[in-house]
Amino acid sequence: MKKLLSLMLALLMPTLLLSGCGGTASLKDSGTVPTVAKVQKQKITDLAGREVELAVPVQKVVAIGPGALRLVTYAEGASMVVGIEDIEKKASPGRSYMLAYPDLKKLPSIGQGGPDTAPNEESLVGVYPDVIFVSTLVDKAKADQLQAKTGIPVVVLSYGSVTSATTSFDENLYRSLSMIGTIIGKETRTQDVVAYLKQCEKDLAERTKDVPTEEKANVYVGAVSSKGAHGIEYTQANYPPLVFIGAKNVVDETGKSGSLMIDKEKLISWDPDILFLDAGGYALVMEDFKKNPAFYQSLSAVKNGQVYSQIPYNNYTTNIETAFADSYYAGKIIFPQQFQDIDPIKKSDEIYQFLLGKPLYAEMVRDYGGFKKLELGK
């Protein structure tokens, strides 16, 4: 009997050893042997128009450049990340994917990071990823160069044009998510994410589509965060949370798009019915209020108590989930009848939970005060 047992163990030992090398640490949690996806060579056309061949699904990834790591976390790929940029390790309130996955900060550094930096080839190679996802930092030629120097497949992602006067998130964003899903073996997840984002856009738009333009309140968003905090003069044309709900952003009449600085006299001329202030720059607004209270008190929105907060969503490019949360809150304020069924806090946590696996509104309250009416000077 003992000889039989010894023989069986001898036969099983190679299998057990191979299983250990194959990363089946989850066996003790599930109690069953997980199904291992069949690895196969596949050609991917990335967002720089490059054809990249790699074995999918991959097991280890890195994501560099503004927004790349965020998209990987949306795809539930955080556990596959083997290194992050130094910029991701720094304290950064409001960067929701890092709040949802704080253990990412314990991973090795893969370079400085940031919108105007070059990839660190040595650090990238040092963590042995199967693929390098990159956003913004490289064009087609530089992506080819990075791939040649590292010997690792480089896949370029893109958020596209985040917003315009008539559209919101670009199809390039959805293509990037789908491509990540294919590469890391999370196709179903990324299909669900794309469907969810599109459904949020559709829901927001349909709620206000029948409101006549002449009945819409004039709205201004000030102190918009963009590479730091700014005062009330810093705003954004085609501000996504307002675009989603078809609100009348007075800045859109400038014909410009994106962030811009206006003259304070222009704000007096516009005299918006409702004023939103980005919480990231609220302290600067309060400092300015103390110096020039007459300016603020001349605004109808201030006199009528129609000043409200927005949570900053620009942090290493767009925190999409926070932009949607801002939009639902803005809708509740601007179009109360059309959003009467929405509890902005519950809706925010639903969005955070779906995209990042964790309700994060409490963290936004801790860092920025959350959604609330603002009383300037108090």
C-alpha positions in Angstrom: 0.0 0.0 0.0 2.8 2.4 0.9 4.6 1.6 -2.3 1.4 2.4 -4.3 1.0 5.7 -2.5 4.6 6.6 -3.2 4.2 5.8 -6.8 1.0 8.0 -7.1 2.8 10.9 -5.4 5.8 10.5 -7.8 3.4 10.6 -10.8 1.5 13.7 -9.4 4.5 15.7 -8.3 5.4 17.2 -11.8 1.8 18.3 -12.2 1.8 19.9 -8.8 5.0 21.7 -9.5 3.8 23.0 -12.8 0.6 24.2 -11.2 2.5 26.2 -8.7 4.5 27.9 -11.5 1.3 28.6 -13.4 -0.1 30.9 -10.8 -2.9 28.8 -9.3 -2.8 30.6 -5.9 -6.5 31.1 -6.1 -7.2 27.3 -5.8 -7.4 27.5 -2.1 -10.0 30.3 -2.4 -12.2 28.7 -5.0 -11.8 25.1 -4.2 -11.7 24.3 -8.0 -9.1 24.4 -10.7 -9.7 27.6 -12.7 -10.1 27.5 -16.4 -7.0 28.8 -18.1 -7.7 30.9 -21.2 -5.9 29.5 -24.3 -3.0 31.8 -25.3 -2.9 32.6 -29.0 -1.1 35.1 -31.2 -3.3 38.0 -32.3 -2.8 41.2 -34.3 -4.3 44.3 -32.7 -4.6 47.7 -34.5 -4.1 50.3 -31.8 -5.2 53.9 -31.7 -2.1 55.1 -33.4 -3.0 52.9 -36.4 -0.2 50.5 -35.6 -0.6 46.7 -36.1 0.7 45.0 -33.0 1.1 41.3 -32.6 1.0 39.7 -29.2 0.0 36.6 -27.4 -3.4 37.1 -25.7 -4.6 37.0 -23.1 -1.6 38.5 -21.3 -0.8 38.1 -17.6 1.2 41.2 -16.8 0.7 44.8 -17.9 1.9 48.3 -17.3 0.0 51.4 -18.3 1.8 54.8 -18.8 0.6 58.3 -19.7 -2.5 60.2 -18.7 -5.5 58.0 -18.2 -4.0 54.7 -19.3 -4.0 53.1 -15.9 -7.5 54.3 -15.3 -8.8 52.4 -18.3 -7.1 49.2 -17.2 -8.8 49.4 -13.8 -12.2 49.9 -15.5 -11.5 46.6 -17.3 -10.8 44.9 -13.9 -7.2 44.5 -14.8 -5.6 46.1 -11.7 -4.4 42.7 -10.4 -2.3 42.3 -13.6 -0.5 45.6 -13.2 3.2 45.0 -12.3 4.4 48.6 -12.0 3.1 52.2 -12.0 4.5 55.6 -12.7 5.8 57.8 -9.8 3.1 60.3 -10.5 0.5 57.7 -9.6 2.2 57.1 -6.2 1.8 60.7 -5.1 -1.1 61.8 -3.0 -3.7 63.0 -5.4 -7.2 63.6 -4.0 -10.0 62.8 -6.4 -8.1 60.3 -8.6 -10.7 57.7 -8.0 -9.1 54.7 -9.5 -6.2 55.1 -7.1 -8.7 55.4 -4.2 -10.3 52.2 -5.3 -7.0 50.3 -5.7 -4.6 51.8 -3.2 -2.3 48.7 -3.2 -1.2 49.8 -6.7 1.0 52.3 -5.0 3.1 49.5 -3.5 4.2 48.3 -7.0 7.6 49.1 -8.4 8.2 52.4 -10.2 8.2 52.4 -14.0 9.4 56.0 -14.4 8.4 59.5 -13.5 5.2 59.7 -15.5 3.3 62.8 -16.4 1.9 64.4 -19.6 5.1 65.8 -20.8 7.6 63.1 -20.0 9.3 60.4 -22.0 8.8 56.7 -21.1 11.6 55.1 -19.1 12.6 52.1 -21.1 14.9 50.6 -18.4 12.3 50.7 -15.7 9.6 49.3 -18.0 11.8 46.3 -19.0 12.7 45.8 -15.3 9.1 44.7 -14.3 8.8 42.2 -17.2 5.3 43.2 -18.6 3.7 41.3 -21.4 2.4 44.6 -22.9 2.8 48.3 -22.4 -0.4 50.3 -22.7 0.4 54.0 -23.3 -1.8 57.0 -23.7 -0.9 60.5 -24.9 2.9 60.2 -24.5 3.8 58.8 -27.9 2.8 59.1 -31.5 3.1 56.2 -34.0 6.9 56.6 -34.6 7.7 56.9 -30.9 5.5 53.9 -30.1 7.4 51.9 -32.6 10.7 53.1 -31.1 9.6 52.2 -27.6 8.6 48.7 -28.7 11.9 48.2 -30.5 14.0 49.4 -27.5 12.1 47.3 -24.9 11.2 44.3 -27.0 7.7 44.5 -25.4 4.5 45.0 -27.4 3.4 48.6 -27.1 -0.3 49.4 -27.5 -1.4 53.0 -27.9 -4.7 54.0 -26.3 -6.7 57.2 -26.6 -9.5 59.1 -24.9 -10.2 60.8 -28.2 -11.8 64.2 -28.0 -13.5 64.1 -24.7 -16.3 66.5 -25.6 -17.5 68.8 -28.3 -20.7 70.9 -28.6 -22.7 67.9 -29.8 -21.0 64.8 -28.6 -19.5 63.6 -25.3 -17.0 60.7 -25.1 -15.3 59.8 -28.3 -15.5 56.4 -30.0 -11.7 56.2 -29.5 -12.3 55.8 -25.8 -14.6 52.9 -26.4 -12.2 51.3 -28.8 -9.5 51.6 -26.3 -11.5 49.9 -23.6 -12.5 47.1 -26.0 -8.9 46.6 -27.1 -7.8 46.4 -23.4 -10.5 43.8 -22.9 -9.3 41.7 -25.8 -5.6 41.8 -24.7 -6.1 41.0 -21.0 -9.0 38.5 -21.5 -11.7 40.7 -20.2 -13.8 41.2 -23.3 -17.2 40.7 -21.5 -16.2 43.2 -18.8 -15.2 45.9 -21.2 -18.3 45.3 -23.3 -20.3 45.9 -20.2 -18.3 49.1 -19.3 -18.8 50.5 -22.8 -22.5 49.7 -22.6 -22.8 51.3 -19.2 -21.0 54.5 -20.2 -23.2 54.8 -23.3 -26.3 54.2 -21.2 -25.4 56.9 -18.8 -24.9 59.4 -21.7 -28.3 58.3 -23.1 -30.1 58.6 -19.8 -28.7 62.1 -19.1 -29.5 63.4 -22.6 -33.0 61.9 -22.8 -34.1 63.5 -19.5 -33.7 67.0 -20.9 -34.2 66.6 -24.6 -37.7 68.1 -24.6 -36.8 71.2 -22.5 -37.1 74.3 -24.8 -33.8 76.3 -25.0 -35.6 79.5 -23.9 -36.7 77.7 -20.7 -33.2 76.6 -19.7 -31.3 78.5 -17.0 -28.1 80.2 -17.8 -25.2 78.4 -16.1 -21.6 79.1 -15.4 -18.9 76.8 -14.0 -15.9 78.5 -12.4 -12.7 77.5 -10.7 -12.4 74.5 -13.0 -9.5 72.3 -12.1 -6.9 71.7 -14.9 -3.3 70.9 -13.9 -3.9 72.6 -10.6 -6.4 74.9 -8.9 -7.8 78.1 -10.4 -10.0 81.0 -9.5 -13.5 81.8 -10.6 -12.3 83.2 -14.0 -11.1 79.8 -15.1 -13.9 77.9 -16.8 -14.6 75.5 -19.6 -16.6 75.7 -22.8 -18.4 72.5 -23.6 -18.0 71.4 -20.0 -18.8 67.7 -20.2 -21.2 67.4 -17.2 -23.3 70.2 -18.7 -23.0 68.9 -22.3 -24.4 65.5 -21.1 -27.6 67.2 -19.9 -28.0 69.8 -22.6 -27.6 72.6 -20.2 -27.0 76.2 -21.3 -23.4 77.0 -20.5 -22.9 80.7 -21.0 -19.3 80.1 -22.0 -20.3 78.2 -25.1 -21.3 81.4 -26.8 -17.6 82.3 -27.1 -17.3 79.6 -29.8 -14.3 78.1 -28.1 -13.8 74.6 -26.7 -12.0 73.4 -23.6 -10.5 75.4 -20.7 -10.1 79.1 -20.9 -9.7 82.2 -18.7 -12.3 84.9 -18.9 -12.4 88.5 -17.7 -14.4 89.0 -14.6 -16.4 91.7 -16.3 -17.6 89.1 -18.8 -19.1 87.1 -15.9 -20.9 90.2 -14.7 -22.3 90.6 -18.2 -23.4 87.0 -18.5 -24.9 87.2 -14.9 -25.8 83.4 -14.9 -28.8 82.1 -13.0 -26.9 79.3 -11.5 -23.2 79.2 -10.6 -21.2 76.0 -10.1 -17.8 76.1 -8.5 -15.2 73.4 -8.9 -14.3 72.3 -5.3 -10.6 72.1 -6.3 -10.5 75.9 -6.7 -13.1 76.8 -4.1 -10.4 78.0 -1.6 -9.1 80.4 -4.2 -12.6 81.7 -4.8 -13.1 82.3 -1.1 -9.8 84.2 -0.9 -10.8 86.4 -3.8 -14.3 86.9 -2.2 -12.7 88.4 0.9 -10.7 90.9 -1.3 -13.6 91.8 -3.6 -17.0 90.9 -2.1 -18.8 93.5 -4.2 -18.0 91.6 -7.4 -19.5 88.4 -6.1 -22.5 90.0 -4.5 -23.4 91.7 -7.8 -24.1 88.3 -9.4 -27.7 87.1 -9.4 -26.7 83.5 -8.6 -25.0 84.6 -5.4 -27.8 87.0 -4.4 -30.4 84.3 -5.0 -28.5 81.5 -3.3 -27.9 79.5 -6.5 -24.3 78.6 -6.0 -23.3 74.9 -5.9 -20.3 72.6 -6.0 -18.8 70.3 -8.5 -16.2 67.6 -7.7 -13.0 68.0 -9.8 -12.9 65.3 -12.5 -9.7 66.4 -14.3 -6.8 64.5 -12.7 -4.3 62.9 -15.0 -7.0 63.4 -17.6 -10.7 62.6 -17.2 -12.0 60.7 -14.3 -15.0 59.6 -16.3 -17.0 58.3 -13.4 -16.7 61.6 -11.5 -17.7 63.6 -14.7 -20.9 61.5 -14.8 -21.6 62.0 -11.1 -21.1 65.8 -11.6 -23.6 65.7 -14.4 -26.3 63.9 -12.4 -25.9 66.4 -9.6 -25.9 69.4 -12.0 -29.1 67.9 -13.6 -30.7 67.7 -10.2 -30.0 71.4 -9.6 -30.7 72.8 -13.1 -33.6 70.5 -14.1 -35.2 69.4 -10.8 -38.3 68.0 -12.4 -36.5 65.9 -15.0 -34.1 64.5 -12.3 -36.7 64.2 -9.4 -36.0 60.4 -9.2 -32.3 60.9 -8.8 -30.4 60.9 -5.5 -27.0 62.3 -6.5 -25.2 60.6 -3.7 -26.6 57.2 -4.4 -26.2 57.7 -8.1 -22.5 58.6 -7.7 -21.8 55.5 -5.6 -23.6 53.4 -8.2 -21.3 54.8 -10.9 -18.1 54.4 -8.8 -19.2 50.8 -7.8 -19.8 49.7 -11.4 -16.7 51.2 -12.9 -14.2 50.8 -10.0 -15.8 48.2 -7.7 -16.1 50.5 -4.7 -18.4 53.3 -3.6 -16.2 56.3 -3.4 -18.5 59.3 -2.7 -17.5 59.3 1.0 -13.9 59.8 -0.1 -15.0 62.7 -2.3 -16.8 64.3 0.7 -13.6 63.9 2.7 -11.4 65.5 0.0 -13.7 68.0 -1.5 -16.9 68.4 0.6 -19.1 66.5 -1.9 -22.1 67.9 -3.6 -23.7 70.9 -1.8 -25.0 74.4 -1.9 -22.2 76.9 -1.3 -22.6 80.1 0.7 -19.8 82.5 -0.3 -18.4 84.5 2.6 -19.6 82.0 5.2 
